[in-house]
């Protein structure tokens, strides 16, 4: 039975990934900060979901993650879905610090654990749910865009590193556009239902894609972000 850990599984994309995987007979380790939501999820799939309640930015995050893997009896797929960002008209140090903490520091702790585990084991799959926002800077949430860019570029480096190792260790960067969750704030377009997004993510993971845009048509926006001249982008971005 495939053993999967989803960090950040109490709402939104993470919750739907957990439900889909558990419904398909996988053994899922679900994490989050709210015990009541984790307990409710476990009640839905008592034979396929095991939980561990902790903050991904906490000092004991790696110990909690290891405890969860021990309860699962192994690990095949680690998905880092924890993340946060808040659009702000003014520059707020507390918001930026919290944004970097979860999207960079928490991300690094989990990914380093997964990398060590999978390289020792000789196989595995690391996944991060970054964002289309990581393709360019954004005046409303510069820390969020920068942190998600960090995830994507870091995973590109891991992808190259894994190829050089020549073992079945896979790395997938998921870049969603707008998905119908609480994280999607402000003016929106092409908003995907969260279950549709989760299904496309699972399909990309199964195909061992290096990078995928959710939904698929967001690759157009990613390409536009990369190629639009600075003098144009700075007027509208």
Buried (B, 14 or more C-beta within 10 A) or exposed (E): EBBBBBBBBBBBBBBBBBBBBBEEEBBBBBBBBEEEBBEEBBEEBEEBBBBBBBBBBEEEBBEBBBBBBEEBEEBBBBBBBBBBBBEBEEEEEEBBEBBBBBBBBBBBBBBEBBBEBBBEEEEBBBBBBBBBBBBBBBEBBBBBBBBBBBBBEBBBEBBEEBEEEEBEBBBBBBBBBBBBBEBBEEEEEEBBEBBBBBBBBBEBBEEEBBBBBBBEEBBEBBEEBEEBEEEEBEEEB
